[in-house]
Amino acid sequence: MKSYDTFFFDLDGTITDSAPGITNSVIYALKKYGIEETDDKKLRKFIGPPLPVSFQEYYGFSKEQSWEAVEYYREYYRDRGILENSVYDGFEETVKKLKEAGKRLIVATSKPEPFARRIIEYFGLSPYFDYVAGMELDGRRGTKTEVINYALAVCHITDKTKLLMIGDREHDVIGAHAAGIDCLGVLYGFGTKEELEAAGADYIIERPEEILRFI
């Protein structure tokens, strides 16, 4: 087990339990197409991956339809869904200790950056993070790798050997490795141990406080 100086954090499923806001927004969007989705397991698959990809993969939408669905999703999410979530127990105390240890913390999420910033500010987590990096509203920086590379550039990080990505889904692991950095998978979010292992996570933990092992 290595020690790290900089930590990149996914948002949904890693910092906050965002299931209610995301699934309610997906339900709202699908209704625009006459789809009444009640399967919670199916709805929760939207948590983590880029939304356009999920609409295409799970409902067979075309690329154009998927972006239209994203706009419907945002109609609900902007005013209501964005705050229908909560910070995981133990997370704030963990990042507080990381900052006290002199570590650099950055959010790297596939959620649009303006939404991610609003959530971090709403829950009073801004003092712990040096930067919040996310997707652009028009879909640019649409993959986790692109978000990570953007965060690396804007934060002037060149040494990847002391950097650890933390996330709950395979997209975090795959994106981190494609960018040349290690990834810690967390089981308190929305992914499973099997998913994270299959993606090749370098480490897997069950609780936020276990992140402190890596300092």
Summary of the structure (lengths in Angstrom):
residues: 215
radius of gyration: 16.5
end to end distance: 10.0
largest distance: 51.8
contacts: 721
relative contact order: 0.18
helix: 51%
strand: 17%
